[in-house]
Amino acid sequence: MKLKTLGGLATAATLALAGLTACGGDSGDAATSVVVGTLSDPGSLDPQLSVVSALFEISGYAYDTLVGLTPDGDVVPQVAESWTYDGTTAVFTLHDDVTCSDGSTLSAQTVADNFTWVEDLNNASPYLGVFVPAGLTATADAAANTVTLTLAAPAPFLLESIANFPLVCAAGLADRSLLAAGTVGSGPYELTEAVPDDHYTYTLRDGYTWGPDGATSDGLPQTLTLRIVGSESTGVNLLLTGEVNVMTTTGADGDRAEAAGLAGIDVPALLGETWYNHAEGHPTADAGVRQALTEALDLAQLATVVTGGTGGPATMMAVVPPTTCSYDSITAALPAYSAAAAGATLEQAGYAMGADGVYAKDGQPLTLKFLYDSNLGTAGQAAAELAIQQWTAAGIAIDAQELDTTRLSEVLFGTGDWDIAWEPINIGSPDQLVGFLSGPALADGGANFSSIANSAYDAAVANALAAVGDAACAGFATAETALFDNYDLVAWAVRPNKIYLNGVTLAYTGKTQVTSLRVTG
């Protein structure tokens, strides 16, 4: 979902899988065709209403952002050719030749309207408070071709965040039904064929000259197709046969690509992340229950299992390159593994062990709905089974269900019918998580899907946002530790994922930088 999505999420969310087929010729050959694979369908294609990783990846094909990022994290021009930013006010001067897929011009007013739409709580965009700071106002000056963003509070990483915010053209803003299964953007590609749960094909636009740091459409593949491959094993099989040329691996299947000598890009990703539902009526709204659930798990063992032995414990929440900070906000805050301690914690919270071996309170057994992402693969399934065993041993009954990223996102951001969820959200800057961890809950139009309310976190975030550089990072480290101290959620495993390439080159900036794609064979 970088949610880089819910990652991806992001969003997330696990990273989107990509692949492509080179249909002969050099990088300038118009016959080249790229096929991009993913484990699950992106769902609705409205780029501002979901942060699942598959959608986050493909939104960059058809939609531009105000500024771009390099693989090293430097901010570069894109739709905006220049800007000024003093911490609370940013003024962007736009290129005057940016056109949309429907032939219209992407005006300063349209850019401002994108931010205004996301800021409206009635629209329930998960980008609010994540990539777009809450309380921001946007105004346009048509004569100067500028957009001014005025922030309610300082945001030290504003430019890095809005580099992930896709801009919709005027027709799409006026009629969002056009975006559910189509594209109305100024990016280098436009969607020309959509077959849900199978593939989505994008075709290169002529005359694109306003990409990151002056990138153009010259040399890009003529078509770019998102293909739903279903499983990582299948994706790697296609990669090795040349039917897929770019593939992000999160499990042992990547070893086969490594053994074949394929080039790759290292992409560390948060793989183990436990969310607890704090909404009223859920047992996990009780900090004692959340503490017991955390104490009942051997997190180090789970990290080994979920990463297939290739990763280890998480030390921070923003791990996807290019990252803005580096610190350890987690290790010292995690409790020791102890089923006995978990039981004692539940008893302090008013629970008593029943004759059936399950704790209960007020006559209600402690039975919790646990959802986990199928895109975590067989290692994720093994880790989930181990967690269920450990929770059960501690006297907690678990009703488990495996869902793919899109369907799990629909529950987390829709029905709310869950108590515990394993859905890693991958981002590169800690401020991009604030909207998920604080502020308005879903019912109030926010992105805080687990209804977390932690005053210590909020205070530390406020201090971090008022700082710059290392001081801002230190503030976010303190904020995250406050969450773990209160068992609001748990981040517990990072895996060194890898994007393998066969017959192509690309740059990675939290997602594929689409203007960098070149077919080499």
C-alpha positions in Angstrom: 0.0 0.0 0.0 5.6 2.8 -0.3 1.7 1.7 0.4 4.8 2.6 -1.3 2.5 2.0 -0.8 -0.5 -0.5 1.6 3.7 0.1 -0.7 2.1 -0.6 -0.6 -0.3 -1.1 0.8 1.6 1.6 -1.0 1.1 1.6 0.1 2.5 -1.3 0.2 1.7 -3.6 1.3 4.2 -5.8 -0.4 6.1 -4.4 -3.4 4.5 -4.6 -6.8 5.9 -7.3 -9.1 6.9 -6.2 -12.5 7.9 -7.9 -15.7 8.4 -7.2 -19.4 8.9 -8.8 -22.7 11.3 -7.3 -25.3 9.9 -7.7 -28.8 13.1 -7.1 -30.7 15.0 -4.0 -31.6 17.0 -1.5 -29.6 15.7 0.9 -26.9 14.2 3.2 -29.6 12.4 0.5 -31.5 8.6 1.3 -31.4 7.9 -2.4 -31.5 9.2 -3.0 -27.9 6.6 -4.2 -25.5 6.8 -4.3 -21.7 4.8 -6.7 -19.5 4.6 -5.8 -15.8 3.5 -8.6 -13.5 1.9 -8.4 -10.1 0.5 -10.9 -7.6 -2.9 -9.4 -7.3 -5.2 -7.1 -9.3 -4.9 -3.4 -8.4 -8.7 -3.0 -8.1 -10.1 0.4 -8.9 -7.6 2.4 -10.9 -8.4 5.8 -9.3 -4.9 6.7 -8.3 -5.9 8.9 -5.3 -8.3 6.4 -3.7 -6.0 3.4 -3.0 -2.5 2.8 -1.8 -2.2 -0.9 -2.6 1.2 -1.6 -4.1 0.1 -2.8 -7.5 -1.8 0.5 -8.1 0.9 2.6 -6.6 3.3 1.1 -9.1 1.2 1.6 -12.2 -0.1 5.0 -11.3 3.3 6.3 -12.3 2.8 5.1 -15.9 -0.1 7.4 -16.6 0.1 10.1 -13.9 2.8 12.7 -13.2 3.9 14.2 -9.9 4.9 17.8 -9.2 8.5 16.8 -8.5 10.4 13.6 -8.9 13.0 11.6 -7.0 16.3 10.1 -8.0 17.4 6.7 -6.7 19.6 8.6 -4.2 16.6 10.5 -2.9 17.4 13.9 -4.5 14.3 16.0 -5.5 14.3 16.9 -9.2 11.9 18.8 -11.4 8.9 17.1 -13.1 5.6 18.9 -13.7 7.2 21.8 -11.7 10.3 23.2 -13.3 11.3 25.1 -10.2 10.1 25.8 -6.7 10.8 27.5 -3.4 10.0 26.1 0.1 10.4 27.7 3.5 9.0 25.0 5.6 5.4 26.1 5.6 4.8 27.6 2.1 5.9 26.0 -1.2 5.5 27.8 -4.5 5.9 25.7 -7.7 6.4 27.1 -11.1 5.0 24.7 -13.7 6.2 23.7 -17.1 4.0 25.5 -19.6 3.7 22.7 -22.1 2.3 19.8 -19.9 -0.6 18.1 -21.7 -3.0 15.4 -20.7 -3.9 12.1 -22.4 -7.3 13.7 -23.5 -5.4 16.6 -25.2 -6.1 19.2 -22.5 -3.5 21.2 -20.7 -2.5 20.4 -17.1 -3.1 23.9 -15.7 -2.0 25.4 -12.4 -5.6 25.4 -11.2 -6.0 21.7 -12.0 -2.9 20.9 -10.0 -4.2 23.0 -7.1 -7.6 21.2 -7.4 -5.9 17.8 -6.9 -4.6 18.9 -3.5 -7.9 20.4 -2.6 -9.8 17.3 -3.5 -7.6 15.1 -1.3 -7.9 17.5 1.6 -11.7 17.1 1.6 -12.5 14.6 4.3 -15.6 13.6 2.4 -13.5 12.1 -0.3 -11.7 9.7 2.1 -8.4 9.6 0.2 -5.8 7.5 1.9 -3.2 10.0 0.5 -4.4 12.6 3.1 -1.9 12.8 6.0 0.4 10.3 4.2 1.7 11.9 1.1 -0.3 15.1 1.4 -0.1 16.9 4.8 -3.5 17.4 6.5 -4.6 21.0 6.7 -2.8 22.1 3.5 -4.4 24.7 1.2 -3.6 25.0 -2.5 -4.0 28.1 -4.7 -3.1 28.7 -8.3 -1.9 31.8 -10.2 -2.8 31.2 -13.9 -0.9 34.2 -15.1 2.4 33.1 -13.4 1.6 29.4 -13.9 2.3 28.7 -10.3 0.8 26.6 -7.5 1.2 27.6 -3.9 0.9 25.1 -1.1 0.3 26.6 2.4 0.8 24.1 5.2 -1.0 24.1 8.6 2.3 23.1 10.2 5.9 22.6 9.0 6.7 19.4 7.0 10.4 18.7 6.7 9.9 16.1 4.0 7.1 17.7 2.0 8.9 17.5 -1.3 9.8 13.8 -0.9 6.2 13.1 0.0 4.5 14.9 -2.9 6.9 13.2 -5.2 4.6 10.2 -4.7 1.3 12.1 -5.2 -0.2 11.4 -8.7 -1.9 14.3 -10.4 -5.2 13.8 -12.2 -6.2 15.9 -15.1 -9.3 18.2 -15.1 -11.7 15.7 -16.8 -10.9 13.0 -14.2 -11.4 15.4 -11.3 -14.8 16.4 -12.8 -15.9 12.8 -13.3 -14.0 10.3 -11.2 -15.9 7.4 -12.8 -13.4 7.9 -15.7 -10.6 6.9 -13.4 -12.0 3.6 -12.0 -11.1 1.6 -15.2 -9.3 4.2 -17.2 -6.6 7.0 -17.0 -6.8 10.7 -17.4 -3.3 11.9 -16.7 -0.3 13.7 -18.0 2.2 10.8 -17.6 4.1 9.1 -20.5 1.5 6.3 -20.9 -2.2 6.0 -21.1 -4.3 2.9 -20.5 -5.7 1.4 -23.7 -6.9 -2.0 -22.6 -8.1 -3.3 -19.2 -9.1 -6.9 -18.4 -9.4 -7.2 -14.6 -7.6 -10.1 -12.9 -5.6 -10.7 -16.2 -3.9 -7.6 -17.6 -3.8 -3.8 -18.1 -2.0 -2.4 -21.2 -0.6 1.1 -21.4 0.5 2.8 -24.7 3.2 5.4 -25.0 2.2 9.0 -25.6 4.1 11.1 -28.1 5.7 14.4 -27.1 6.2 13.7 -23.4 9.1 16.0 -22.3 8.4 16.9 -18.7 9.5 13.8 -16.9 11.8 13.7 -13.8 14.8 16.0 -14.4 13.9 16.5 -18.0 13.2 12.9 -19.0 11.2 12.4 -22.2 9.4 9.6 -24.0 12.3 9.0 -26.3 13.6 5.4 -26.0 10.7 4.1 -23.9 8.9 0.9 -24.8 5.8 1.4 -26.9 3.6 -0.6 -24.7 3.6 -1.4 -21.0 1.3 -4.1 -19.7 0.5 -5.0 -16.1 0.1 -8.8 -15.9 -1.4 -10.6 -12.9 0.9 -13.6 -12.5 -0.8 -15.0 -9.4 2.3 -16.3 -7.5 5.9 -15.4 -7.1 6.9 -18.9 -8.3 5.0 -18.4 -11.5 6.5 -14.9 -11.9 10.1 -16.2 -11.5 9.3 -19.0 -14.0 8.3 -16.3 -16.5 11.3 -14.2 -15.7 13.7 -17.1 -16.4 12.0 -17.9 -19.8 12.1 -14.2 -20.8 8.3 -13.7 -20.8 8.8 -11.5 -17.7 11.8 -9.2 -17.6 11.4 -7.4 -14.2 10.4 -9.3 -11.1 10.4 -8.3 -7.4 11.0 -11.3 -5.2 10.2 -11.6 -1.5 10.8 -15.3 -1.0 13.1 -18.2 -1.8 12.0 -18.2 -5.5 14.4 -15.3 -6.0 17.3 -17.7 -5.4 16.6 -19.1 -8.8 16.9 -15.7 -10.5 20.1 -15.1 -8.6 21.5 -18.5 -9.7 20.7 -17.6 -13.3 23.0 -14.6 -13.0 20.3 -12.0 -13.6 21.0 -8.4 -12.6 19.1 -7.0 -9.7 18.3 -4.1 -7.5 18.2 -4.5 -3.7 15.0 -3.2 -2.1 14.8 -3.7 1.7 11.1 -3.9 2.7 9.2 -4.2 5.9 7.6 -7.7 5.8 6.5 -8.3 9.3 4.0 -5.7 10.7 1.2 -6.4 13.0 -1.8 -4.0 13.2 -4.3 -4.0 16.0 -7.9 -2.6 15.6 -8.4 0.1 18.3 -12.0 0.9 17.3 -14.6 0.6 19.9 -16.1 -2.8 20.4 -12.9 -4.7 19.5 -11.0 -6.5 22.3 -7.8 -5.1 20.8 -8.9 -1.6 21.8 -7.6 -2.6 25.2 -3.9 -2.0 25.6 -3.7 -5.0 27.9 -4.9 -7.3 25.2 -2.5 -5.8 22.7 0.3 -6.2 25.1 -0.6 -9.9 25.7 -0.8 -10.6 22.0 2.7 -9.1 21.6 4.2 -11.0 24.6 2.7 -14.3 23.4 4.8 -14.2 20.1 8.4 -15.1 19.6 9.0 -12.2 17.2 12.6 -13.2 16.4 11.5 -16.6 15.4 8.7 -15.2 13.3 11.1 -12.8 11.6 13.2 -15.8 10.6 10.2 -17.7 9.3 8.5 -14.9 7.4 11.7 -13.9 5.6 12.8 -17.4 4.8 15.9 -16.9 6.9 17.1 -14.1 4.7 16.0 -11.1 6.8 15.8 -10.1 10.5 14.2 -7.9 13.0 12.9 -4.5 12.0 14.5 -1.4 13.6 12.4 1.3 12.1 9.2 1.6 10.0 10.5 3.6 6.9 12.9 1.2 5.2 12.2 1.5 1.4 15.0 3.3 -0.5 15.6 6.1 -0.9 15.0 6.6 2.8 15.1 10.0 4.6 16.1 8.7 8.1 18.0 5.9 9.8 17.4 5.0 13.5 16.3 2.2 15.8 12.9 3.0 17.3 11.8 -0.6 17.9 14.3 -3.0 19.6 14.3 -1.6 23.1 10.5 -1.2 23.1 9.6 -4.9 22.4 8.7 -7.2 25.3 10.4 -10.5 25.9 8.6 -13.6 24.5 6.6 -15.3 27.3 3.2 -17.1 27.2 3.1 -16.9 31.0 3.6 -13.1 30.9 0.9 -12.8 28.3 -1.5 -14.7 30.6 -0.6 -12.5 33.5 -1.2 -9.4 31.4 -4.7 -10.7 30.4 -5.6 -11.4 34.0 -4.6 -7.8 34.9 -6.9 -6.7 32.1 -9.8 -8.6 33.8 -9.7 -11.8 31.8 -9.9 -15.3 33.4 -8.9 -18.6 32.0 -11.9 -20.7 31.0 -12.3 -24.5 31.2 -11.7 -24.7 27.5 -8.2 -23.1 27.8 -9.3 -19.8 26.4 -9.3 -16.5 28.4 -12.7 -14.8 28.7 -14.1 -11.6 30.2 -17.7 -10.9 31.1 -18.6 -14.3 29.7 -17.1 -13.6 26.3 -14.2 -15.7 25.1 -11.2 -13.9 23.8 -11.6 -14.9 20.1 -9.9 -12.6 17.6 -10.2 -12.3 13.9 -6.7 -12.4 12.3 -6.2 -11.4 8.7 -2.9 -11.8 6.8 -1.8 -11.0 3.3 -1.5 -13.9 0.9 1.2 -12.0 -1.0 3.5 -12.8 1.9 3.7 -16.2 0.2 4.4 -19.6 1.7 6.8 -18.2 4.2 4.0 -15.8 5.3 1.6 -18.7 5.7 4.2 -20.6 7.8 4.7 -17.6 10.0 0.9 -17.1 10.4 0.5 -20.7 11.4 3.3 -20.3 14.0 1.8 -17.2 15.4 -1.6 -18.9 15.7 0.0 -21.7 17.6 1.7 -19.3 20.0 -1.4 -17.3 20.6 -3.4 -20.4 21.2 -0.8 -21.7 23.7 -1.3 -18.4 25.5 -5.1 -18.9 25.8 -6.2 -16.7 22.9 -8.5 -18.1 20.3 -7.8 -17.0 16.7 -10.1 -17.0 13.7 -7.6 -16.6 10.8 -8.2 -15.8 7.2 -5.7 -15.3 4.3 -6.6 -12.5 1.8 -4.8 -11.0 -1.1 -3.6 -7.4 -0.8 -6.6 -5.8 -2.6 -9.2 -7.7 -0.6 -7.4 -7.2 2.7 -7.2 -3.5 1.9 -11.0 -3.5 1.3 -11.5 -4.8 4.8 -9.0 -2.6 6.5 -10.2 0.5 4.7 -13.8 -0.6 4.4 -15.7 -3.0 6.6 -13.4 -2.8 9.6 -14.2 -6.5 10.4 -10.8 -7.5 11.9 -8.9 -7.4 15.1 -5.3 -8.3 14.1 -3.9 -7.8 10.6 -0.5 -8.6 9.0 -0.3 -6.0 6.2 3.1 -4.4 5.8 3.0 -0.7 4.8 6.3 0.3 3.1 7.4 3.9 2.8 10.7 5.7 2.7 10.0 8.6 5.0 8.5 8.4 8.5 6.2 11.4 8.0 4.4 9.4 5.3 3.0 7.1 8.1 1.5 9.9 10.2 -1.9 9.7 8.6 -2.1 5.9 9.2 -1.0 6.2 12.8 -2.9 9.3 14.0 -5.6 11.8 13.2 -9.1 11.1 11.8 -10.2 7.4 11.7 -11.9 6.0 8.6 -15.4 7.0 9.8 -14.2 10.6 10.0 -12.6 10.6 6.5 -9.1 9.9 7.5 -6.6 7.1 6.7 -6.1 6.0 10.3 -7.7 2.6 9.6 -6.8 1.1 13.0 -8.1 4.1 15.0 -4.9 4.7 16.9 -4.9 7.6 19.4 -1.6 8.1 21.1 -1.0 11.5 22.5 2.8 10.8 23.1 3.1 9.9 19.4 1.2 13.1 18.4 3.4 15.3 20.5 6.6 13.8 19.3 5.4 14.1 15.6 4.7 17.8 16.2 8.2 18.3 17.4 9.6 16.3 14.5 7.7 18.3 11.9 9.0 21.6 13.4 12.6 20.4 13.0 14.8 19.7 10.1 17.4 17.1 9.1 18.7 14.8 11.9 16.6 16.6 14.5 13.4 15.7 12.5 14.5 12.1 12.3 15.2 11.9 16.0 11.7 13.3 16.6 10.2 10.6 14.5 12.2 7.9 16.3 10.8 9.1 19.6 7.3 9.1 18.1 7.5 5.6 16.8 8.8 4.3 20.1 5.8 5.8 21.8 3.6 3.6 19.6 5.5 0.4 20.4 5.6 1.2 24.1 1.8 1.3 24.1 1.6 -1.8 21.9 -0.4 0.2 19.3 1.2 -1.9 16.6 4.4 -4.0 16.1 6.9 -3.9 13.3 9.1 -7.0 13.6 10.7 -8.2 10.3 12.6 -6.7 7.4 13.6 -8.7 4.3 16.2 -7.7 1.6 13.8 -8.0 -1.3 15.3 -7.8 -4.8 14.1 -6.7 -8.2 15.5 -9.0 -10.8 16.0 -7.8 -14.4 16.1 -9.8 -17.6 16.6 -7.8 -20.8 15.9 -4.3 -19.3 17.3 -1.6 -17.2 15.5 0.7 -14.9 15.9 3.1 -11.9 14.1 2.5 -8.6 12.8 5.4 -6.6 10.3 3.6 -4.3 8.7 2.3 -7.4 9.8 1.9 -11.0 10.8 5.2 -12.4 8.9 4.6 -15.6 10.9 7.1 -17.7 14.1 5.1 -17.0 12.8 1.9 -18.6 15.0 0.7 -21.4 14.9 -2.6 -23.3 18.4 -4.0 -23.8 17.7 -7.3 -25.6 
